[in-house]
Amino acid sequence: MESSPSGAGRVNLRTPDVMSHVQAQVESHYRSALVERIRAQGGVLQVGRTTIRLAKQFGFCYGVERAIDLAYAAGKVFSDRKIFLLGEIIHNPDVNAQMADLGILHLPARPSAEDFAELVAEDIVIIPAFGAETATVDAIKARGARIVDTTCGDVISVWKRVRQNAVEQVTSIIHGKSVHEETRATASRALGPDGSGHYLIVLDLDQAARVCDFIRQGGNAAAFMETFRDSASPGFDPELHLKRIGVANQTTMLRSETEEIQNLLRAAVASRDGGDTANFRYFDTICGATQERQDALFQLLSESPDLLLVIGGYNSSNTTHLVEIGKKSQPTWFVRNASCLRSADEILHYDLDKKEEVLSSGWLRAGGTLTVGITAGASCPNNLIEDTIRRVLELRGEQLPG
């Protein structure tokens, strides 16, 4: 849906004149001729003693491109109105800074009553690619503001699944991060049209195992709910609401982990129900672009680069999982952009274990030949990838031809 009317007719933002203007703007901000050239020559750039290898799939996906296009289109079509962005358009600080440069105002992902009070009927609110919670959307509409909805189609597909679960009194077990905008939006749909549905969010295999234990043998419900106090639907009762379950997920999670979680939960239900799995359902709702980027990284790593750079926003779930994959086999550095490559010795990067940005040394070998693998999350534009490539070559003392 391009926009949602509130008192006025639907507006089509994808007219030829609007989109031609938008495409020119977007390309000027995010395109990279260098990255396109490297892609065209098989993803390999050889400069002197340094080889750059790009993953076959990286960077902006269709859903992200569409969200950015619609945000730029809103800026053109509604240039005479105040435009607000709900949270972040995508999880990339450089792209979100560009939204602010376009004059788009910020509205928190979970607005307060005071935030909502600022909205008037002439205002425009852009819903980001992750979607938004139903209560937030309803409150925006109640203020009479018009909505430009950039929610990714893959996310909407998950919503359809969890809504159906709720209608059929099946609890949605959502593999995701409970603080992530997409997971919160999905959880709100898992309550169903009348609010009587239930959900439980599990972050990882350890939490899934805790759920499996309760499914098999029951236990202390109060202790169970203490573990999931911020990750369960209102009124959740594990004795009642784990009888029939359906697994869904945040679309940007690690596919292998989601599959392992659903296998564990299926086995637990079968164990409890004498081998019967009628009370279990599972749909593959991992985003195709997420999977393509994970598969492409495995292929890149099989070529044994000396080190891996993963470029993207630190709060980007799909980017984080690329880092997790890389760390298992090669020295891996998670950076926002080229400015993090301080010198041939020092690099500013995000440490997943410490959950903070840290400064490390000895990351880049100065002499001899070196192969640098590079990938980027679905929210990282090509211009940031080019900047990083150029910075690596500069630190290695190499000069790009031409």
C-alpha positions in Angstrom: 0.0 0.0 0.0 1.5 3.3 -1.1 -0.5 5.5 1.2 -3.5 5.2 3.5 -6.2 7.8 3.2 -7.6 9.5 6.2 -10.5 11.6 5.2 -9.0 12.3 1.7 -8.6 10.1 -1.4 -5.8 7.7 -1.9 -2.7 9.2 -3.3 -0.6 7.3 -5.9 3.0 8.2 -5.3 4.3 6.1 -8.1 3.4 8.3 -11.0 6.0 8.5 -13.9 7.0 12.2 -13.1 7.4 11.6 -9.4 9.4 8.4 -9.8 11.7 9.8 -12.4 12.5 12.6 -10.0 12.9 10.1 -7.1 15.2 7.8 -9.0 17.5 10.6 -10.0 17.7 11.7 -6.3 18.2 8.2 -5.0 21.0 7.4 -7.5 22.8 10.7 -6.7 22.8 9.8 -3.0 23.4 6.0 -3.0 24.7 4.7 -6.4 28.3 3.5 -6.9 29.7 3.1 -10.4 32.7 1.3 -8.8 30.6 -1.3 -7.1 28.6 -1.8 -10.3 31.9 -2.3 -12.2 33.2 -4.8 -9.7 29.9 -6.7 -9.9 30.1 -6.8 -13.7 33.5 -8.4 -13.6 32.5 -11.2 -11.3 32.8 -9.5 -7.9 36.6 -9.3 -7.9 38.8 -6.2 -8.0 42.6 -6.8 -8.2 44.7 -3.7 -7.5 48.4 -4.3 -7.0 48.9 -6.7 -4.0 45.3 -6.3 -2.8 42.3 -8.3 -4.0 38.8 -7.2 -3.1 36.1 -9.9 -3.2 32.5 -8.9 -3.0 29.8 -11.4 -2.0 27.5 -12.1 -4.9 24.5 -10.7 -3.0 24.8 -7.7 -0.7 23.5 -4.3 0.1 20.0 -2.9 -0.7 17.2 -5.4 -1.2 14.0 -4.6 -3.1 12.1 -3.9 0.1 14.6 -1.4 1.2 14.8 0.3 -2.2 11.0 0.5 -2.3 10.9 2.1 1.2 13.5 4.7 0.3 11.8 5.4 -3.0 8.5 6.0 -1.3 10.0 8.2 1.4 11.6 10.4 -1.3 8.4 10.4 -3.3 6.5 11.6 -0.2 8.9 14.4 0.1 8.1 15.5 -3.5 4.4 15.0 -3.5 3.8 16.5 0.0 6.4 19.2 -0.1 4.0 21.7 1.4 3.3 19.6 4.5 5.1 18.3 7.5 6.3 14.8 6.9 7.2 12.6 9.8 9.2 9.3 9.8 8.1 6.8 12.4 11.4 5.6 13.9 14.0 4.8 11.2 13.2 4.1 7.5 15.8 1.3 7.7 18.6 0.4 10.1 21.4 2.5 8.6 22.4 5.8 10.3 23.7 7.3 7.1 20.4 6.7 5.2 18.4 8.0 8.2 20.6 11.1 8.3 19.8 11.6 4.6 16.1 11.5 5.4 16.6 14.3 7.9 18.5 16.3 5.3 15.4 16.0 3.1 13.4 17.8 5.8 11.6 14.7 7.0 10.9 15.0 10.8 11.4 12.3 13.3 8.6 10.6 15.3 9.6 7.9 17.8 8.9 4.3 16.8 6.7 4.1 19.9 5.2 7.6 20.1 4.0 9.0 23.4 0.7 10.8 23.8 2.6 14.1 23.6 4.2 12.9 20.3 0.8 12.0 18.9 -0.6 15.4 20.0 1.8 17.1 17.6 0.1 15.4 14.6 -2.6 17.2 12.6 -4.8 16.2 9.7 -2.5 17.8 7.1 0.6 15.9 8.3 2.1 12.8 6.6 3.6 9.9 8.5 5.9 7.4 6.8 5.8 3.9 8.2 9.2 2.2 7.8 10.1 -1.0 6.0 9.8 -3.0 9.3 6.1 -2.0 9.7 4.6 -0.6 12.9 2.4 -1.9 15.7 -1.3 -1.8 15.1 -1.9 0.5 18.1 0.5 3.0 16.7 -1.0 2.9 13.2 -4.5 3.3 14.7 -3.4 6.3 16.8 -1.9 8.0 13.8 -5.1 7.5 11.8 -7.1 8.8 14.8 -5.2 12.1 14.6 -6.3 12.4 10.9 -2.7 12.2 9.6 -2.1 10.5 6.3 0.1 7.4 6.2 2.7 6.4 3.6 3.2 2.8 4.3 6.6 1.3 3.1 6.2 -2.0 5.0 8.1 -4.8 3.2 5.9 -7.4 1.5 7.8 -10.2 3.2 6.9 -8.7 6.6 3.3 -8.5 5.6 3.3 -12.2 4.6 4.4 -13.0 8.2 1.5 -10.9 9.5 -1.0 -12.9 7.5 0.3 -16.1 9.0 0.2 -15.0 12.6 -3.3 -13.4 12.1 -4.5 -16.8 10.8 -2.9 -18.5 13.9 -4.9 -16.2 16.2 -8.2 -16.8 14.3 -7.6 -20.5 14.7 -6.6 -20.2 18.4 -3.0 -21.2 17.7 -0.3 -19.4 19.7 2.4 -17.8 17.5 6.0 -18.6 18.7 8.0 -15.8 17.0 11.7 -16.3 16.6 13.0 -12.7 16.8 14.3 -9.9 19.0 11.6 -8.6 21.2 12.9 -5.0 21.0 13.0 -5.0 17.2 10.4 -2.9 15.4 9.5 -5.7 13.0 9.0 -8.3 15.8 6.8 -5.8 17.8 4.7 -5.2 14.7 4.3 -8.9 14.1 3.5 -9.6 17.7 0.7 -7.0 17.6 -0.9 -8.8 14.6 -0.5 -12.1 16.4 -3.2 -10.9 18.8 -5.7 -11.3 16.0 -8.5 -9.1 14.8 -10.3 -9.2 18.2 -7.2 -9.2 20.4 -7.8 -12.7 21.8 -4.7 -14.3 20.2 -1.4 -15.0 21.9 2.3 -15.0 21.1 5.6 -15.8 22.7 8.9 -14.3 21.4 12.0 -16.5 21.6 15.4 -15.0 20.9 17.6 -18.0 20.5 18.0 -21.8 21.0 18.4 -21.5 24.8 15.0 -19.8 25.1 13.5 -22.2 22.6 14.8 -25.1 24.8 13.1 -23.5 27.8 9.8 -23.5 25.9 10.3 -27.1 24.8 10.8 -28.2 28.4 7.6 -26.7 29.5 5.7 -28.2 26.5 7.0 -31.7 27.4 6.6 -31.7 31.2 5.0 -28.5 32.3 6.5 -26.8 35.4 6.4 -23.6 37.3 4.3 -21.2 35.2 5.4 -18.1 37.3 9.0 -18.9 36.8 8.4 -19.5 33.1 6.7 -16.1 32.7 9.6 -14.4 34.6 11.9 -15.6 31.8 9.5 -14.3 29.1 8.0 -11.3 31.0 8.8 -8.9 28.2 8.2 -11.3 25.3 4.7 -12.7 25.8 1.2 -11.5 25.0 -1.0 -10.0 27.7 -2.5 -12.8 29.9 -0.2 -15.5 28.5 -0.6 -18.7 30.4 2.0 -21.4 29.3 -0.3 -24.2 30.6 -3.0 -23.1 28.1 -1.3 -21.3 25.3 1.4 -23.8 24.5 -1.0 -26.5 23.6 -1.3 -25.4 19.9 1.6 -23.5 18.5 2.7 -22.1 15.1 6.3 -20.9 14.5 6.9 -17.6 12.7 9.9 -15.3 12.7 11.4 -11.9 12.3 12.3 -12.1 8.6 15.9 -11.1 9.1 16.9 -13.9 11.5 19.5 -16.5 10.8 17.7 -19.2 8.8 19.6 -22.1 10.2 18.7 -21.1 13.8 15.0 -20.6 12.9 15.0 -24.1 11.3 16.6 -25.6 14.4 14.1 -23.9 16.7 11.1 -25.1 14.7 12.6 -28.7 14.7 13.0 -28.5 18.5 9.4 -27.2 19.0 7.9 -29.8 16.7 9.7 -32.6 18.5 8.5 -31.3 21.9 4.9 -31.2 20.7 5.2 -34.7 19.2 6.8 -36.0 22.5 3.9 -34.5 24.5 1.2 -35.7 22.1 2.3 -39.3 21.6 4.0 -38.6 18.2 1.1 -36.5 16.8 2.2 -33.1 15.4 -1.4 -31.8 14.7 -0.9 -29.1 17.3 2.2 -27.8 15.5 2.5 -25.7 12.4 5.4 -24.0 10.7 5.8 -21.7 7.7 9.1 -20.6 6.1 8.9 -16.8 6.6 12.6 -15.9 6.3 13.0 -13.0 3.8 14.4 -14.2 0.5 16.9 -11.3 0.3 18.1 -12.2 3.8 18.6 -15.8 2.8 20.4 -14.8 -0.5 22.9 -12.7 1.4 23.6 -15.4 3.9 24.1 -18.0 1.2 26.3 -15.6 -0.8 28.5 -15.0 2.3 29.0 -18.7 2.8 30.2 -18.9 -0.8 32.5 -16.0 -0.3 34.0 -17.5 2.9 34.6 -20.8 1.0 37.1 -18.8 -1.1 39.1 -18.1 2.2 39.6 -14.3 2.2 42.2 -13.2 4.7 39.6 -11.0 6.5 36.0 -10.0 6.1 34.5 -6.6 6.4 30.7 -6.4 7.0 29.3 -3.0 6.4 26.0 -1.8 7.9 24.1 -0.3 10.8 24.9 -1.8 14.1 21.2 -2.2 15.0 20.5 -4.1 11.7 19.4 -7.6 12.4 20.2 -9.1 9.0 23.7 -7.4 9.1 24.4 -8.8 12.6 23.7 -12.3 11.4 26.2 -11.9 8.5 28.8 -10.9 11.1 27.9 -14.1 13.2 28.4 -16.2 10.1 31.8 -14.5 9.2 33.2 -14.8 12.7 33.0 -18.6 12.6 35.7 -18.9 10.0 37.6 -15.6 9.3 38.7 -12.5 11.1 35.5 -10.4 10.8 35.0 -6.6 11.3 31.6 -5.0 11.6 31.8 -1.4 10.5 29.3 1.4 9.8 31.2 3.0 7.0 34.7 3.9 5.8 35.3 6.3 8.6 35.7 3.3 10.9 38.9 2.3 9.1 41.0 4.7 11.2 44.4 3.5 9.9 46.2 0.4 8.7 46.5 -0.5 12.3 43.3 0.7 14.0 39.7 0.0 13.2 36.6 1.1 15.0 34.0 -1.7 14.9 31.0 -3.2 16.7 31.7 -6.0 19.0 28.7 -8.3 19.1 29.7 -9.9 22.5 30.3 -6.5 24.2 27.4 -4.9 22.4 29.3 -1.8 21.8 31.7 -0.1 19.4 35.3 -0.7 20.2 38.7 0.3 18.8 41.0 -2.6 17.9 44.5 -2.7 16.4 46.4 -5.0 14.0 43.4 -5.6 11.7 45.0 -4.9 8.3 48.3 -6.5 7.1 50.5 -3.9 5.6 52.8 -6.0 3.5 52.5 -8.9 1.0 49.4 -9.9 -0.8 46.0 -9.7 0.9 42.4 -10.7 0.0 39.7 -8.7 1.6 36.1 -10.1 1.5 33.3 -7.6 1.7 29.6 -7.9 2.3 26.9 -5.6 3.5 23.5 -5.8 5.1 20.3 -5.2 3.1 20.1 -1.7 4.6 23.6 -0.6 3.3 23.8 1.5 0.1 26.4 1.0 -2.5 28.1 4.4 -2.0 29.1 3.3 1.5 30.6 0.1 0.1 32.6 2.0 -2.5 33.9 4.4 0.2 35.1 1.4 2.2 36.8 -0.3 -0.8 38.6 2.9 -1.6 39.7 3.3 2.1 41.1 -0.3 2.2 43.1 0.4 -1.0 44.3 3.7 0.4 45.5 2.1 3.6 47.3 -0.6 1.6 49.1 2.0 -0.5 47.2 1.0 -3.6 45.9 3.3 -6.4 42.8 2.6 -8.4 43.4 2.8 -12.1 41.7 5.6 -13.9 
